[in-house]
Amino acid sequence: MLKRFSVSLDASLLDRFDEYLRRRSYSNRSEAIRDLIRDRFARRAWEENLHVIGVISFVYDHGRPQLQKRITDIQHACHDRIVSTTHVHVDRDNCLEVIIVR
């Protein structure tokens, strides 16, 4: 359930916020404020060493020499933080790697 509330901002701060919205392609201020609040709570949980789950995803050219080995070596070195990985062959040249981390 969404609840509505008001926020008062200095004009210059609102201008900066609106520029932030444009740069990040937000469709409205509410969406951006929700993301900023969630981000702050996530940072706080991280600072307090609470459980945090994240996703790392990237696309890479599997033909680059030694890249897959380097990715695997990094994952093995961080095995205590990795919950799961998924490897997807996107096309003939590219792979998508999704790593769920704790």
N, C-alpha and C positions, 0 to 999 in steps of 0.2 A: 504494500500500500504506500503510495507516494503521499508525502505531506508537504505543504507549501510553507515557506517562511521568507522573511524579508532580510536583505542585507544592505547596509548603507556603506558606500565607499567614496573616498575622495575622488574627484573627477580625474586627476592624473593617474591614480591607481586603476580606476576603471578603464581608462584608455590603454594602459599597459596590459590589463587583463584581456581586453577585446583584441589587442594585437596578438597575444598568446593564443587566443581562440582561432584567429585567422591562420596563424602559422601551423597550427596542429589540426586544422580542418574540423573543428568542433561545429556541430550544427546549432548549438545553443549554449547559453551560460550554465544552465542547470547540469547538463551533461559534464561540462568541464569541472564544475564545483564538486560533483559526485566523485569524479576521478581523483581530484586533488585530496579530498577527504579520505578516500580509500588508500591513496598513496601514503598519506601521513600516518594512518593507522598501521599499514604494513611496515613502514619504517620504524614505528614505535615498537611493534612486535619484534622486529629484527634487533633493535637496540636492547630490548629486554630479554633477548635470547629465547623467545617463544618459538614454537614450531612454525616454520615458514615453508611453503611449497612454491616452487617456481617451474617455469618451462623455458627451456632454451631451444630455439628452433633456427635452423639455417639451411640454406641451399648452397651446394658447392659442386664444382666440376670434378667428377671422380677420376678424370684423366690426369689431374695434377700429380706429379711424382711425389710419393711418400705422404700425401695429405691424409689418406684413409688411415695409414699407420699412425700418424701423429694424433689424429682424432681418437683412435682406439687407445693409444698410450695415455692420453690425457684422461679418458674415461676410466681406465684401470687405476690410474693414480688417485682418482677422486671417487673410487667405488663406494666409499662410505657415505657419500652425499647423493649418489645417483640411485633413484628409485626404479626407473625404467627408461629404456631407449627404444626408439622405432626408427627404422631405416626404410626409406621409400625411394624407389627408382622413378624419378619424375619423367625423364625422357632418356634418350640414348647417351647424353653427356652429363646430366645433372642428377644429383641425389638430394633428398630432403632428410635431414636428421632432426629428430625431436627427442629431447632429453628432459625427463622429469627429475627435478632435484629437490632435496630436502635441506 
